[in-house]
Amino acid sequence: MGTEERLAAAGVGPGDEVVVPSYGPAAVAEAVRAVGALPVFADIDPGSYCLDPASVAGALTPRTAAVVPVHLFGHPADLIALRLVADAHGVLLVEPTDAAGLTRTDAETSRRRANAAYLTSRLTGVLTPVIAAEVGHRYDSYVVRVPGNGRPDRDAFARALRARGVRCRVPVQTPVHRMPPFRRELWLPETERAADECLALPVDAEMTRRDLQRLVSACNALGGLVPLAAA
């Protein structure tokens, strides 16, 4: 059962508000709108990129009917803390489905984790993921931050990597609350910062050690910030 069906089954509809993340896919906000409710956007935790429970608490109003978190990039949302917030305010927590995890074998997940560990131990010039020991990150995407002056430096770094044959992508081009169908005049600092700084590097289970070494060499050779003229 998808998010829209679960919201409808819970009686969420017109006049209700549902708290969702802005950093990530627009599908959750679209599902909220499909049942006639209003999506309300909360900020993310800068480490997990998932909904920040404190920001969720600040976004709740008497019209809030539900909170819908998302597991992002393979990092699970903090469902324990989010449930405490939801229960304290008497609203529904709609736990996210994990479609990507259902289609991947344990061996593939283990290989991606091993590849991620290799990158984390060797990459310089970018800020690598910091994962708590108890978190089972699946690494659907290996997301780093490019330090500097935000989007221009990140984009220049990405172009320079692609010129060296490295597949990389901006994982979230535009936060949902900046998209025309959902535009809101609000400031979500961690969401904005992540949208400007984050870059997803390849971490596929099929990558060989030689592939990983080439990736590390290409990243480290750039030495962090890349002048715009070099792009």
C-alpha positions in Angstrom: 0.0 0.0 0.0 1.4 3.4 -1.1 1.5 6.6 0.9 -1.6 8.0 -0.7 -3.6 4.8 0.1 -2.4 4.7 3.7 -3.3 8.4 4.2 -6.7 7.9 2.7 -7.3 4.7 4.8 -6.4 6.7 8.0 -9.0 9.3 7.1 -6.6 12.1 6.1 -8.2 14.5 3.7 -9.3 18.1 3.0 -8.5 20.5 5.7 -5.7 18.4 7.1 -2.0 19.1 7.1 0.7 16.5 6.7 4.4 17.1 7.6 6.8 15.9 5.0 10.4 16.4 4.0 11.3 18.9 1.3 14.7 17.4 0.6 14.0 14.3 -1.4 11.4 13.1 -3.9 8.3 15.1 -4.6 6.2 11.9 -4.6 5.3 12.2 -0.9 4.0 15.7 -1.2 2.1 14.7 -4.3 0.5 11.8 -2.3 -0.6 14.2 0.4 -2.1 16.6 -2.1 -3.8 13.6 -3.9 -6.0 13.0 -0.8 -6.8 16.7 -0.5 -4.5 17.5 2.4 -1.8 20.2 2.5 1.9 19.2 2.6 3.8 21.1 5.3 7.6 21.0 4.9 10.0 20.4 7.8 13.8 20.5 7.8 16.3 17.7 7.7 19.0 16.4 10.0 22.3 17.4 8.3 23.9 14.0 8.9 21.1 11.6 7.8 19.3 13.9 5.3 16.0 12.6 6.8 13.4 14.6 8.7 14.7 16.3 11.8 12.3 15.5 14.7 12.8 18.9 16.2 11.9 20.6 13.0 8.8 18.3 12.7 7.7 19.3 16.2 8.0 23.0 15.2 5.9 22.4 12.1 2.9 20.9 13.8 -0.3 22.8 14.1 -3.8 21.9 15.4 -4.6 20.9 11.8 -1.7 18.4 11.5 -3.1 14.9 10.9 0.1 13.0 10.0 3.9 13.0 9.6 5.4 11.1 6.6 9.2 10.6 6.8 11.4 9.2 4.0 14.4 6.9 4.2 16.9 8.8 2.0 19.9 7.5 0.2 19.7 4.2 2.2 19.9 6.0 5.5 16.9 5.2 7.7 14.8 8.0 9.2 14.8 8.3 13.0 11.4 6.6 13.4 11.8 6.3 17.2 12.2 10.0 17.7 9.6 10.9 15.1 7.1 8.5 16.7 7.7 10.2 20.1 6.9 13.6 18.5 3.9 12.2 16.7 2.5 10.4 19.7 3.0 13.4 22.0 0.8 15.5 19.6 -1.7 12.8 18.8 -0.9 12.6 15.1 -0.3 9.7 12.8 3.2 8.6 11.8 3.1 7.0 8.4 6.2 4.8 8.2 8.0 4.9 4.9 8.1 1.9 2.6 11.5 0.6 1.6 11.1 -0.4 -2.0 14.8 -0.2 -2.9 15.7 -2.5 0.0 13.2 -5.1 -1.1 14.9 -5.5 -4.5 18.5 -5.8 -3.4 20.2 -8.9 -2.1 22.2 -9.0 1.2 25.3 -9.6 -0.8 24.7 -6.5 -2.9 24.1 -4.4 0.2 27.2 -5.8 1.8 29.3 -4.9 -1.2 28.0 -1.4 -1.4 28.8 -0.9 2.3 32.3 -2.2 1.7 32.7 0.2 -1.2 31.4 3.0 0.8 33.9 2.2 3.6 36.7 2.2 1.1 35.7 5.7 -0.2 35.3 7.1 3.3 38.7 6.0 4.4 40.5 7.5 1.3 38.6 10.5 0.0 40.0 14.0 0.8 38.7 17.3 -0.3 35.0 16.4 0.2 33.1 15.8 3.4 32.2 12.1 3.5 29.1 10.6 5.2 29.3 10.4 9.0 27.2 7.4 10.1 26.4 6.4 13.7 27.6 2.9 14.6 24.1 1.6 15.2 22.7 2.8 11.9 22.3 0.2 9.1 23.0 2.5 6.1 22.4 0.7 2.8 24.2 3.2 0.6 21.6 3.4 -2.2 23.6 6.5 -2.9 27.0 7.6 -1.5 26.5 11.3 -0.8 29.3 13.7 0.0 29.4 17.4 0.5 31.6 19.7 -1.5 32.9 22.4 0.9 33.1 26.0 -0.2 30.6 28.5 -1.4 27.7 26.2 -2.1 26.2 25.4 -5.4 28.8 27.1 -7.7 31.7 25.2 -6.1 29.7 21.9 -6.0 28.7 22.2 -9.6 32.2 23.0 -10.7 33.6 20.1 -8.8 31.0 17.8 -10.4 31.8 19.0 -13.9 35.5 18.5 -13.3 34.9 14.9 -12.1 32.8 14.1 -15.1 35.6 15.4 -17.3 37.8 12.8 -15.7 35.3 10.0 -16.4 33.6 9.8 -13.0 29.9 9.3 -12.9 28.4 11.6 -10.4 25.1 13.4 -9.9 23.4 16.0 -7.8 21.0 13.9 -5.7 18.4 16.6 -5.1 18.4 19.4 -7.6 15.5 21.4 -6.1 13.9 21.1 -2.7 10.2 20.3 -3.1 9.2 23.6 -1.3 11.0 25.4 -4.1 9.1 23.6 -6.9 6.2 25.6 -8.5 3.4 23.2 -7.6 4.4 23.3 -3.9 6.2 26.7 -3.5 6.3 28.0 0.0 7.9 31.1 1.4 9.9 29.5 4.2 13.5 28.9 5.0 14.8 25.4 5.7 18.5 26.0 6.3 19.7 22.4 6.3 17.6 21.5 3.3 18.9 24.5 1.4 22.5 23.8 2.4 22.3 20.1 1.4 20.7 21.0 -2.0 23.7 23.4 -2.6 26.5 21.1 -1.4 25.7 17.5 -1.9 27.0 15.2 -4.7 26.4 11.5 -5.1 29.4 9.4 -6.1 29.1 5.9 -7.6 29.2 3.1 -5.1 27.6 0.3 -7.1 28.1 -3.3 -6.0 29.6 -4.1 -9.4 32.5 -1.7 -8.9 35.9 -3.2 -8.7 38.8 -2.1 -6.5 40.4 -0.6 -9.6 37.2 1.4 -10.2 37.2 2.7 -6.6 40.9 3.6 -6.8 40.2 5.6 -10.0 37.4 7.4 -8.3 39.4 8.3 -5.3 42.3 9.5 -7.5 40.1 11.7 -9.5 38.5 13.3 -6.5 41.7 13.7 -4.5 43.5 15.2 -7.5 41.1 18.1 -7.6 42.1 19.0 -4.0 38.7 20.2 -2.9 37.4 23.4 -4.4 37.6 23.8 -8.2 37.9 27.2 -9.8 35.0 28.0 -12.0 37.3 28.6 -14.9 38.5 25.0 -14.6 35.0 23.6 -15.3 
